[in-house]
């Protein structure tokens, strides 16, 4: 069963570290990211669709609310991250150790989103299994 759509930020080498905010949906054998129209660069406005056959691995980043995909979708970098919270900007924290600030932010945010991210990982893996993929 597909999870309810979630608001996420898609991040990969073409989006930059801030990513693109939008909605994540699972429809049949397709994982779809629909960007918000406001504040999105014109070249990133279209839907990003990942066919089950193109998803090689799905998982979550340890201690953070981040879903990680490894894909072979043409025109998309092979690693795509979906943040369930706004991606932190390490250089705007103003703290002496910005890496610690980012880790603390993601770890504390994870407490709120663990179940939601786990549900997405489980649903995508189930779809991959049903369509003959592995995704683990």
ChimeraX commands (.cxc) that place a marker at each C-alpha (Angstrom):
marker #1 position 0.00,0.00,0.00 radius 0.5
marker #1 position 1.36,3.41,-1.00 radius 0.5
marker #1 position 2.02,5.96,1.73 radius 0.5
marker #1 position 0.25,9.29,1.71 radius 0.5
marker #1 position 2.13,11.95,-0.32 radius 0.5
marker #1 position 4.89,13.65,1.68 radius 0.5
marker #1 position 6.45,17.08,1.42 radius 0.5
marker #1 position 10.17,16.61,0.79 radius 0.5
marker #1 position 13.21,18.34,-0.66 radius 0.5
marker #1 position 14.84,16.46,-3.55 radius 0.5
marker #1 position 18.61,16.91,-3.50 radius 0.5
marker #1 position 21.15,15.73,-6.05 radius 0.5
marker #1 position 24.14,17.22,-7.81 radius 0.5
marker #1 position 21.94,19.14,-10.28 radius 0.5
marker #1 position 19.74,20.76,-7.60 radius 0.5
marker #1 position 22.49,21.94,-5.28 radius 0.5
marker #1 position 22.52,21.49,-1.51 radius 0.5
marker #1 position 19.30,23.41,-0.94 radius 0.5
marker #1 position 17.36,21.02,-3.14 radius 0.5
marker #1 position 13.89,21.51,-4.54 radius 0.5
marker #1 position 10.80,21.39,-2.34 radius 0.5
marker #1 position 7.87,19.34,-3.56 radius 0.5
marker #1 position 5.68,16.32,-3.05 radius 0.5
marker #1 position 6.74,12.66,-3.13 radius 0.5
marker #1 position 4.19,10.11,-4.38 radius 0.5
marker #1 position 4.22,6.41,-5.11 radius 0.5
marker #1 position 1.84,5.51,-7.93 radius 0.5
marker #1 position 1.97,1.88,-9.01 radius 0.5
marker #1 position 5.46,1.14,-10.28 radius 0.5
marker #1 position 6.54,4.80,-10.33 radius 0.5
marker #1 position 8.02,7.04,-7.66 radius 0.5
marker #1 position 7.15,10.63,-8.54 radius 0.5
marker #1 position 8.51,13.94,-7.29 radius 0.5
marker #1 position 6.35,16.99,-8.11 radius 0.5
marker #1 position 8.11,20.27,-7.36 radius 0.5
marker #1 position 6.31,23.25,-5.90 radius 0.5
marker #1 position 5.80,25.91,-8.53 radius 0.5
marker #1 position 6.86,28.85,-6.37 radius 0.5
marker #1 position 10.55,29.37,-5.84 radius 0.5
marker #1 position 11.69,26.61,-8.20 radius 0.5
marker #1 position 14.13,27.23,-11.04 radius 0.5
marker #1 position 12.53,26.85,-14.46 radius 0.5
marker #1 position 14.81,23.95,-15.43 radius 0.5
marker #1 position 13.59,21.95,-12.38 radius 0.5
marker #1 position 9.82,22.58,-12.69 radius 0.5
marker #1 position 8.79,19.27,-14.28 radius 0.5
marker #1 position 7.99,16.07,-12.49 radius 0.5
marker #1 position 10.83,13.67,-11.81 radius 0.5
marker #1 position 9.67,10.10,-12.35 radius 0.5
marker #1 position 11.59,7.02,-11.24 radius 0.5
marker #1 position 10.36,3.75,-12.73 radius 0.5
marker #1 position 10.75,0.75,-10.41 radius 0.5
marker #1 position 13.08,-0.82,-12.97 radius 0.5
marker #1 position 15.45,2.17,-12.60 radius 0.5
marker #1 position 15.66,2.08,-8.78 radius 0.5
marker #1 position 18.70,0.03,-7.85 radius 0.5
marker #1 position 18.70,0.66,-4.10 radius 0.5
marker #1 position 16.55,2.42,-1.52 radius 0.5
marker #1 position 17.44,3.14,2.07 radius 0.5
marker #1 position 17.67,5.86,4.64 radius 0.5
marker #1 position 20.58,7.84,5.93 radius 0.5
marker #1 position 21.45,6.79,9.46 radius 0.5
marker #1 position 20.02,9.02,12.23 radius 0.5
marker #1 position 18.44,11.45,9.78 radius 0.5
marker #1 position 15.12,11.99,8.03 radius 0.5
marker #1 position 16.61,11.35,4.59 radius 0.5
marker #1 position 15.52,8.76,2.03 radius 0.5
marker #1 position 18.34,7.74,-0.32 radius 0.5
marker #1 position 17.85,6.30,-3.80 radius 0.5
marker #1 position 20.42,4.84,-6.16 radius 0.5
marker #1 position 18.96,5.01,-9.64 radius 0.5
marker #1 position 19.77,4.40,-13.28 radius 0.5
marker #1 position 17.18,6.84,-14.61 radius 0.5
marker #1 position 18.46,8.59,-17.75 radius 0.5
marker #1 position 19.25,12.26,-17.18 radius 0.5
marker #1 position 19.23,12.01,-13.37 radius 0.5
marker #1 position 22.31,11.65,-11.14 radius 0.5
marker #1 position 22.73,8.14,-9.73 radius 0.5
marker #1 position 22.26,9.24,-6.11 radius 0.5
marker #1 position 19.10,11.16,-5.18 radius 0.5
marker #1 position 18.25,12.21,-1.63 radius 0.5
marker #1 position 14.82,13.13,-0.32 radius 0.5
marker #1 position 14.95,15.22,2.87 radius 0.5
marker #1 position 11.76,15.17,4.94 radius 0.5
marker #1 position 12.92,18.43,6.55 radius 0.5
marker #1 position 14.49,21.47,4.92 radius 0.5
marker #1 position 18.11,20.57,4.10 radius 0.5
marker #1 position 20.44,22.36,6.49 radius 0.5
marker #1 position 22.86,24.97,5.22 radius 0.5
marker #1 position 26.08,24.09,6.97 radius 0.5
marker #1 position 27.63,27.48,6.32 radius 0.5
marker #1 position 24.86,29.65,7.74 radius 0.5
marker #1 position 24.78,28.17,11.24 radius 0.5
marker #1 position 27.27,30.67,12.64 radius 0.5
marker #1 position 28.46,28.04,15.09 radius 0.5
marker #1 position 32.15,27.19,15.56 radius 0.5
marker #1 position 31.60,23.65,14.26 radius 0.5
marker #1 position 28.96,23.76,11.49 radius 0.5
marker #1 position 29.16,19.99,10.86 radius 0.5
marker #1 position 28.07,19.36,14.44 radius 0.5
marker #1 position 25.19,21.82,14.00 radius 0.5
marker #1 position 24.00,19.98,10.87 radius 0.5
marker #1 position 24.29,16.56,12.53 radius 0.5
marker #1 position 22.38,17.79,15.59 radius 0.5
marker #1 position 19.64,19.30,13.40 radius 0.5
marker #1 position 19.21,16.11,11.36 radius 0.5
marker #1 position 19.34,13.80,14.39 radius 0.5
marker #1 position 16.73,15.79,16.30 radius 0.5
marker #1 position 14.51,16.08,13.19 radius 0.5
marker #1 position 14.78,12.34,12.72 radius 0.5
marker #1 position 12.81,11.78,15.93 radius 0.5
marker #1 position 9.78,13.38,14.26 radius 0.5
marker #1 position 10.07,11.67,10.88 radius 0.5
marker #1 position 11.40,8.17,11.58 radius 0.5
marker #1 position 8.08,6.41,11.03 radius 0.5
marker #1 position 7.28,8.37,7.86 radius 0.5
marker #1 position 10.69,7.73,6.27 radius 0.5
marker #1 position 10.55,4.05,7.26 radius 0.5
marker #1 position 7.09,3.76,5.69 radius 0.5
marker #1 position 8.45,5.15,2.40 radius 0.5
marker #1 position 11.44,2.78,2.41 radius 0.5
marker #1 position 9.15,-0.19,3.11 radius 0.5
marker #1 position 6.60,0.80,0.42 radius 0.5
marker #1 position 9.27,1.36,-2.25 radius 0.5
marker #1 position 10.97,-1.94,-1.42 radius 0.5
marker #1 position 7.63,-3.76,-1.60 radius 0.5
marker #1 position 6.98,-2.24,-5.02 radius 0.5
marker #1 position 10.46,-3.21,-6.20 radius 0.5
marker #1 position 9.94,-6.78,-5.00 radius 0.5
marker #1 position 6.55,-6.94,-6.73 radius 0.5
marker #1 position 8.07,-5.69,-9.98 radius 0.5
marker #1 position 11.07,-8.05,-9.80 radius 0.5
marker #1 position 13.72,-5.63,-8.52 radius 0.5
marker #1 position 15.78,-5.80,-5.35 radius 0.5
marker #1 position 16.09,-2.31,-3.89 radius 0.5
marker #1 position 17.92,-3.40,-0.77 radius 0.5
marker link #1:1,2 radius 0.2
marker link #1:2,3 radius 0.2
marker link #1:3,4 radius 0.2
marker link #1:4,5 radius 0.2
marker link #1:5,6 radius 0.2
marker link #1:6,7 radius 0.2
marker link #1:7,8 radius 0.2
marker link #1:8,9 radius 0.2
marker link #1:9,10 radius 0.2
marker link #1:10,11 radius 0.2
marker link #1:11,12 radius 0.2
marker link #1:12,13 radius 0.2
marker link #1:13,14 radius 0.2
marker link #1:14,15 radius 0.2
marker link #1:15,16 radius 0.2
marker link #1:16,17 radius 0.2
marker link #1:17,18 radius 0.2
marker link #1:18,19 radius 0.2
marker link #1:19,20 radius 0.2
marker link #1:20,21 radius 0.2
marker link #1:21,22 radius 0.2
marker link #1:22,23 radius 0.2
marker link #1:23,24 radius 0.2
marker link #1:24,25 radius 0.2
marker link #1:25,26 radius 0.2
marker link #1:26,27 radius 0.2
marker link #1:27,28 radius 0.2
marker link #1:28,29 radius 0.2
marker link #1:29,30 radius 0.2
marker link #1:30,31 radius 0.2
marker link #1:31,32 radius 0.2
marker link #1:32,33 radius 0.2
marker link #1:33,34 radius 0.2
marker link #1:34,35 radius 0.2
marker link #1:35,36 radius 0.2
marker link #1:36,37 radius 0.2
marker link #1:37,38 radius 0.2
marker link #1:38,39 radius 0.2
marker link #1:39,40 radius 0.2
marker link #1:40,41 radius 0.2
marker link #1:41,42 radius 0.2
marker link #1:42,43 radius 0.2
marker link #1:43,44 radius 0.2
marker link #1:44,45 radius 0.2
marker link #1:45,46 radius 0.2
marker link #1:46,47 radius 0.2
marker link #1:47,48 radius 0.2
marker link #1:48,49 radius 0.2
marker link #1:49,50 radius 0.2
marker link #1:50,51 radius 0.2
marker link #1:51,52 radius 0.2
marker link #1:52,53 radius 0.2
marker link #1:53,54 radius 0.2
marker link #1:54,55 radius 0.2
marker link #1:55,56 radius 0.2
marker link #1:56,57 radius 0.2
marker link #1:57,58 radius 0.2
marker link #1:58,59 radius 0.2
marker link #1:59,60 radius 0.2
marker link #1:60,61 radius 0.2
marker link #1:61,62 radius 0.2
marker link #1:62,63 radius 0.2
marker link #1:63,64 radius 0.2
marker link #1:64,65 radius 0.2
marker link #1:65,66 radius 0.2
marker link #1:66,67 radius 0.2
marker link #1:67,68 radius 0.2
marker link #1:68,69 radius 0.2
marker link #1:69,70 radius 0.2
marker link #1:70,71 radius 0.2
marker link #1:71,72 radius 0.2
marker link #1:72,73 radius 0.2
marker link #1:73,74 radius 0.2
marker link #1:74,75 radius 0.2
marker link #1:75,76 radius 0.2
marker link #1:76,77 radius 0.2
marker link #1:77,78 radius 0.2
marker link #1:78,79 radius 0.2
marker link #1:79,80 radius 0.2
marker link #1:80,81 radius 0.2
marker link #1:81,82 radius 0.2
marker link #1:82,83 radius 0.2
marker link #1:83,84 radius 0.2
marker link #1:84,85 radius 0.2
marker link #1:85,86 radius 0.2
marker link #1:86,87 radius 0.2
marker link #1:87,88 radius 0.2
marker link #1:88,89 radius 0.2
marker link #1:89,90 radius 0.2
marker link #1:90,91 radius 0.2
marker link #1:91,92 radius 0.2
marker link #1:92,93 radius 0.2
marker link #1:93,94 radius 0.2
marker link #1:94,95 radius 0.2
marker link #1:95,96 radius 0.2
marker link #1:96,97 radius 0.2
marker link #1:97,98 radius 0.2
marker link #1:98,99 radius 0.2
marker link #1:99,100 radius 0.2
marker link #1:100,101 radius 0.2
marker link #1:101,102 radius 0.2
marker link #1:102,103 radius 0.2
marker link #1:103,104 radius 0.2
marker link #1:104,105 radius 0.2
marker link #1:105,106 radius 0.2
marker link #1:106,107 radius 0.2
marker link #1:107,108 radius 0.2
marker link #1:108,109 radius 0.2
marker link #1:109,110 radius 0.2
marker link #1:110,111 radius 0.2
marker link #1:111,112 radius 0.2
marker link #1:112,113 radius 0.2
marker link #1:113,114 radius 0.2
marker link #1:114,115 radius 0.2
marker link #1:115,116 radius 0.2
marker link #1:116,117 radius 0.2
marker link #1:117,118 radius 0.2
marker link #1:118,119 radius 0.2
marker link #1:119,120 radius 0.2
marker link #1:120,121 radius 0.2
marker link #1:121,122 radius 0.2
marker link #1:122,123 radius 0.2
marker link #1:123,124 radius 0.2
marker link #1:124,125 radius 0.2
marker link #1:125,126 radius 0.2
marker link #1:126,127 radius 0.2
marker link #1:127,128 radius 0.2
marker link #1:128,129 radius 0.2
marker link #1:129,130 radius 0.2
marker link #1:130,131 radius 0.2
marker link #1:131,132 radius 0.2
marker link #1:132,133 radius 0.2
marker link #1:133,134 radius 0.2
marker link #1:134,135 radius 0.2
marker link #1:135,136 radius 0.2
view
